[in-house]
């Protein structure tokens, strides 16, 4: 007799079904696991054996063979412990085999039989729902997996509890979805003195998910502004929360309390490798750009990142998807993020400061910002020169708008865009393209004339032309205007052309 249990193998954010087959046969006692397991899966036999011994369950003196099918799919991770244990218990008749076959399970076993949290519970719940099966996970993963309402999720603290559930002695109650509310740390836009133009640019970027580049001398407030960006972003919609949490689940970033509706804010150091930013390494894991999906990727000291790392951002910024290609796998990860970059104008940082001018100007600034290639620079919708704040401004009383007020305007603009793009692939103005962009962002006659003159005078590329239209549409949404007019185009051009001249 062959007993069967079911689990999943992760390929990117996709959870592929795996059938765990267990057979007992005559011969020398042994315990073998086949089916392309990695080291962690091969060690499962020792954890399963120790857990069953702790529960006073003796293994038969037979040859035990566990096959993970399909056998050509690599199996990685410790979450195979629980399905292997269930298949073995069904094979020896300790639990009903037909009950086990109607469930998908994953979990790591401790030597005393308790279940340890594993990554990937959310994608596994999606796979269980598609297969029409229940899902059994460790208790710490229950609040996360239960977000998939189409699957019945059972969260157990120990293997004993799972056995008692299958034998009908103490059925497990379905897990309830949990939500974690993250604190932004009390960071508020009102803390920033001056920099009104930079605050306005951040509001526009947040409303339309536009990419933003800030260039300014050290201490001008670039990092301070970026750190307060999450306080004006709207919370994740249920669909966005599910998409983002599936990636975070694979990366082990979801806590026991459940998933979060706060938009991701990732800020990797400039020494991060290409695999850390884009994804890859052992198992082709998601990188920072995927972990920032539906949120913000903040790259401080932007020119200090290695040139190859910066160039790999060009395609993901444009398409919203990254393909991690390896010899044995091609893994797709979503990465629809808002890129916010900060840079000094030159190596010493004081190129624009007349009192502390660099002796190597202007070559110093050209060499430093020249590390950012033209095609990558062209992908920034908003380019902003952030001047230093005067000491007299620091003594002024708080008078700026708090984040809550700005967040309300951003939320209203996002709601307008959600209604506008309902039923299409686009969600915000930054996603609009082709005929959809022309339909919603074509300016009036005066605005069109201004845009055409600016495009000819300053040599805007076709990409730059369309990005100005998207920003103008967002500015109109913040104002509550139905159409794009000349003032909206003028402001959008100011952030693109003035920024380009400052960078030059």
N, C-alpha and C positions, 0 to 999 in steps of 0.2 A: 504494500500500500504506500502511496506517495501522498503526503499531506502538503497542502499549499497555503501560503500566506502571501500578502501583497504589500509592496512598498514602492518607493520611487527612487530614481536616479536623476540627478540634476545636470542639465545641459543648458548653461546660461540660466535664464529665469524659467525655463521650461522644466517641468517635472515629468519625466517619462516613466510609465509603469514598469515595475519589475516584479516578476513572479518568483517567490522563494519556495523552492521545492525541497522537501525533506524525505528521505527514504532510509529505512532500516533494513539491513541485509545481514545474512550470516557471514561469519568471518572473524578475523581478529578485531577486538574492540578498537575503535578509532573514531575520529571526528574530523571530517574533511569539508572544506568550503571551496567550491569551484565556481567559475563564471566570471573570470577576470576581476577578482577582488584586489584592492590595494592592501597595504600593510594594516591599516586600521580595521578593515573588514576581516582580514585573516585572523586578527587578534580577538575577534568577537567570540570565537569558540571558547576561549579561556574565560572571558567575562560571563558568557552564558552558563558554562559549566559551574563556575564558582557561585553564581546567583542561584542556580537550581540546588546546589549543595546546601547553601544557606537556608533554603526553604525546605530542606529534607526531602527533596525529590531526587531519586536515584536514577541515573541513566542506565538503560539496558546494556548488557554486555554484548553488543552487536556493533557492526560497522555503520556509522552514521554519515550520510552524505547529504550535504546541502548544496543545491545548485541555484545560482542566481541567473534567471533567464530574462532577457536574451543574453547569451553568454559572450557576445562580441561587444557589449556595451560596458565601458569601464565603470566600476563601482568604487566610489570613494566616500569616506566618512564613517563615523561611528553610529549613524542612525539605523544601521542594519541590525543592531543587536536585538531589538524588540521583535521585529518580524522573524528573525531566525529562531528566537526562543519560542515564539508562538507556533511556528511550523513544527518545531521539535516536540513541543507539548501536544500538538494535535496528532503527531505521528505515534506517540506512545499512549495516546488515548486519555491524556489528562484533561483535555478540553475538547468540546465538539468541533470536529474538523469543518463541518458545514458553516458554523458560525464564524470561524476564522476566515473562511474564503469570502465572506461578505464584508470584510473590512480591509482598509489600508492602514498600515501602522508604521511608525518610526519613533526611535528613541534609543538613547544609550543606557546600558545597564551598569549599575555599580555592582561591586562584588557582593553586597548584601541584598541585592534585588531591587533597590530603589531606582527610579527612572530619572535620568539627567537630561536637561534641556539640550536640544540640538538645533541647528540652523535649518531653514527651509520649510518650516511648518505651514506657512501661508501658501506657497506654491503647491505643497503636498495636498492641502485642503482643496485647492482648485482641481487638481488631478483626481482626487477622490470624488468630488462632485460630478465631474465629467463621466467617471466610471460608474456612478450610481452606488457607491459604497460609503460606509461610515469611516471615520478616521479616528485612530487611537494614537494619542501623543502623550508625552509627559505633562504633568500638571502645569509646569512653568510655561508650556507652549500653548495651553488651551485658550487663553484670552486672545492670543494672536490669530490662531487658526479659525476660531469661531466667527471671525469677520466674514468668512465665506458662508453666507446663510444657506446656500444650497446643499451644504454638506453637514451631516450630523457628526459633531466633534465630541469625542470622549477623552477627557483628560484624567490620567491616573497617576497617583504618586509612586506606586510600586508595581512590580510584576505580580505580586500577590493580589492586588486590587483588580488587575486585568483578568487574572484567572477566576476570581470570584465573580466577576462580571459575566464572563463567558459560561460559567457553570450555573449561573442564575442565583447564586447565593446572595450577592449584593450588587445589583446593577448600578452602573455608573450614570450619574446625571449628565445631560449634555452641557458642555461648557458655554459660558456667556462671553460675548465679545467685550474686550476691554479697551479703554482709551486712555492714553497718557497725555496729560497737559504739561507741556514744557514751559518753563519760565524763561523769558528773554533776558533775565538778569537786570531788569529795571532800566535798560538802555532806552533812551527817548531822544527824539530829534530835537526837543527843546534844550537838551544839554549842549548842543552845538551852537557856539556863538558866531554870528555872521554866516558867511558861505550860503547866502540865500539862493544864488544861482545853482550851486551844487545841490541844494535840497530840492529845488524845482526839477533838476535833471533826474534825481533819484525817484521823485514822484512819477515822472513820465516813464522812466524805465520800469518801475514796479507795476504801473498800470497796463503797459503793453508787452511786458517781458522783453524789453529791448536790452541789447548788450551795451555796456557802459565802460568807457576808459577815462580814468582821472589821472591827470598829470599835474604835479605840483611839488614844491620844495618840501623837505622834511619838516614835519610838525604842522603842516597846513590843514590837517584834519581828514585826510583821505581814508585812513583805516578807521577812524572814529565814525565817519559817515557810513562806511560800508557795514560796520558792526551794528548800526541801527536800522539797516535795511529790513531785517526780519520783522521789526516792529510795525512796519507799514504794509506788509504783504498780507493778503487775505488768507484764511486757512485753506487747507487742501479740501477739495470736494471729495465725496466718498469714492468716486472713481479714481481720482488722482491719488488719494491716500492708499488705495489698494495697489495701484501700479508701483508707487514709490516703496511701499512696505514690502512688496515681493522682492525687490532688490535688496532692501535692508535686511530682510529675513535671511537671504542667502549669505549676507556678509556678517550675520550675527549681531546686528546693531539694534534689535528690538528687545526691549526689556520684558520682564515677566508681566507687567501691568497691561500690555496690549500695544496697539499701534498708536502713532501720534498723528494729529491733524496739522501740526506745525510744519511749515515748508522747510525742507533741508537747507542748511547753510554750511557749505564745506569750504574750508580755507587751508589747503595744503601748503606746506613750506616749499620755497623755491628749489630746494635740493631734492624734491620728490622725483622718482624715476618715471620713465615713460609708462611702465607697467602699472605703477601706482596711480597715475593720472588717467590713462586711457583704459586700463584693464589688461589682464594677462597673468603671467606667472604660472605657477603650478595650478592646473585646473581651470585656467582662463577665467579668473575671478573678476568681478566688476571693479572698475576703477573709480576715481573721484568724480569724473564727469557723469557716470551713471548713478553714483550715490547722491549726486545733486539733482537728479531727475525731478522735474516740477518745482525746483527750488533755485538756489543761488550758488554759483561757484565763484568764490572770491580769490583772485590771484594777486597777492601783494608782491611788490618788487617784481613786476611783470617781466622786465627785460633780463632779470637775473635767472629766469628759468632757462634751461638748456634749449638751444634753437630747435633741435629735433622734437622736443616735447611740445614747444609752442606750435610747430607746424602740424602736429597731429591733431590740433584742435580745429583746424580749418573745416574739415569735412563734417565732424559731429556738430559743430555750431550751425552749419547750413542744413543738415538733414535731420537732426534730432535722433540719430541712431548711430551706433558704433559697432563695427564687426571686428571681434578679436579673432584673428586668424592664426592658428597654430598647425603644426604638422598633422596632428590627430584630431583637430576640432576647429570648426568655424562657428563661433558663438555670437549671437546678436544680443545687444543690450540697448534699451532705450536711454536717451540722454538729452531730453528736451529741457535744458537749463538756461538760466540767465547768467551770462558771463559778465562779471564786474572785475575790472583790472585796475591796479594802481601802480604808478611809476613816478620816479623822480625825473626831472627834465634832463639831468646829466649825471655823470658818475658821482660828482661831489654834491649834487642836489641844489646848487645855488645859481644856476644859469640865469634865471630871471631876476635875481636879487641884485640891484644896482650897488648896494652897499657891500656885498660880498661876492662880486662877480668873479667867475672862474677865469683864470689866466689863459685857459685853452679854448675859451668860447670863440666862435660858435661850434668849432669842430668837436668839442667834447660832447655836446648835446646830440649832434648828428651821429656820432659814433655810437653813443649809448642807446638812443631810441631807434637807431638803425638796426638793432638786434631784432626788432619787431618787423617782420616782412610786410611789404605792401599789401599782398592778398589778405593777410590776417588783419591788418589795420583796417582794411576796407570792410570787414565784417562787423565793425563796431558801429552801432546806430548813433550813439551819442559820444562825442569826444569833448572832454571838458578840461579847461585849464583851471586848477584850484590854486588861487593866490594865497600867500601866507596871511594869517590873521594878525591884525595890529594889536599891540599890547593894550591899547585903550579900549578895544572891543571886548577884551576879556573881562574888564571891570563893569561892563554894562549889565543891568539886571536882565533876568530871563524875560524874553519877549517873543521868542519864536513860537511857532505852532507846535503843539505836542503831537506825538506820533498818532494818537487816537484820532485826531481831526484829519490828518493826512490819510490815514488808513481808511476812513469813511469815503473819501473821494476816490481812492484807488479801488475800493470794493464796488462803488457805483459804476465806475468805468469798466471794471471786469465783468459786472453783471450785464452791461450793455453788449459787450463783446460775446459773452456766452450766448445771449439771445440771438445775436447777429449770425454767429457761425454754427448754430445748432443744426445738426445733421451733416456737417462737413468734417473734414479731417482737421481743420483749423480750430483753435480754441481761443487764441488771443490775436491781436493785430500783427504780432511778429510772425505768425504762421501764415498769414494771407499771402497769396501769390497768384499770378496769372489773371484770369478774368475776374476772380473773386476780389483781388486787390483793386483792379480798375473800377469795379462796381461800387466799392465802398469808400475808396480813397481818392477818386478823381477830383482835383480841386476846381474852384470856379475859374472863370476866364483870367482874372487878375492873378490868382495864385498859380495857374498854369504858366502864364507868361513869365512870372518871376522865377519859377522853377527851371524853365527852359533856358533863361538867360544865365542863371547860376550854373546850370549844368555845362553850358558852353564856356562860360568865363573861367570856371574852376576845374573843368575837366572831370566832372563826375562820371564814374562808370555806370553801367546799367544797373549793377547791384546797388551802388550808392544812390542812384535815382529812386529805385524802388524802396530803399530803406528810409529815405526822406519822406516818401508818401506814407509809409507805415507809421512813422513817428508823428507826422501831421495828423493822421487819423486818430491816434491816441490822444494828442493834445485836444482835438475837437471833442473826443469822448469825455475828457476831464471837464471840459467847459459845458458839456451837455448839448453841443451843436449837432444838428442832423447832417450837415455837409461840411466838407473841408474848404476853408476860405483862405484868403491871402495871409491874414495874421498867423494862422496855424502853420502854413508853409514857411513863413518867415522865421518863426521860432525854431522849427525843425531844421531849417538851413543853418541857423545861427549855431546850433550845437554841432553841426557837421563841418561847416566851412570854417567858422571861427576856431574850432578845435584843431582842424587840420593846419590852419595858419600858425597857431600857437606851437603845434608840434614841429612845424617846419622851422 
